């Protein structure tokens, strides 16, 4: 909420589907069964929690079991279609927001006002994960690298950096520092949009349709 707008973690949605798939004893590679779960699943999501079909899955979606299966679920085209629909509906309901995910700037919201591509090494990401949830750093780093490889080579909505995205390397920065940088980028982008709109209005002789702050 540092930017004054709502936040959606779309990765948690895919993890939520994976959690429910495993809870039902289904195989993450069973395309049709997983798709059925995705179409009927109910989420209650906040900044800090996720309830799946009325079960608090906040901690469960970060387990090694979910880590190992989530790429298979996320590669399911029917699942991605359902999640994209829900993500776009969320934006409509909230009038915008900060949306985090692996295909947000490339597929879900290709015309987003600002696209930020956050990067950090698998080791740094693993150290952060261990600090939050425990586990073995080397094992988690290896799993992260493997997931990055799978996600970047999948057929549907692969993980990729868009040409118009701003790359922010978070490896040596704290969360508040990253938030400050994103805030700066957003304010900078907003000022540029207001300037461009003002110039367009002046060129057409119309000064009534510019963006207001």
RAMO-V407492 format. One record per backbone hydrogen bond with DSSP energy under -1.0 kcal/mol. CO is the residue of the C=O (numbers start at 1). NH is the residue of the N-H. Records with the same first field share a line. If there is no record, write none. Layout:
CO: NH / NH
This chain:
1: 4
6: 98
8: 100
10: 14
11: 15
12: 16
13: 17
14: 18
15: 19
16: 20
17: 21
18: 22
19: 23
20: 24
21: 26
22: 25
27: 30
29: 31
30: 34
31: 35
32: 36
33: 37
34: 38
35: 39
36: 40
37: 41
42: 53
44: 51
49: 46
50: 57
51: 44
52: 55
55: 52
57: 61
59: 62
60: 63
63: 67
64: 68
66: 70
69: 73
70: 74
71: 75
73: 76
76: 80
77: 81
78: 82
79: 83
80: 84
81: 85
82: 86
83: 87
84: 88
85: 89
86: 90
87: 91
88: 92
89: 93
90: 94
91: 95 / 96
98: 8
100: 10
103: 107 / 108
104: 109
109: 112
115: 166
117: 168
119: 170
121: 125
122: 126
123: 127
124: 128
125: 129
126: 130
127: 131
128: 132
129: 133
130: 134
136: 140
137: 141
138: 142
139: 143
140: 144
141: 145
142: 146
143: 147
144: 148
145: 149
146: 150
147: 151
148: 152
151: 159
162: 165
166: 117
168: 119
170: 173
174: 178
175: 179
176: 180
177: 181
178: 182
179: 183
180: 184
181: 185
182: 186
183: 187
184: 188
185: 189
186: 190
187: 191
188: 192
189: 193
190: 194
191: 195
192: 196
193: 197
194: 198
195: 199
196: 200
197: 201
198: 202
199: 203
200: 204
201: 206
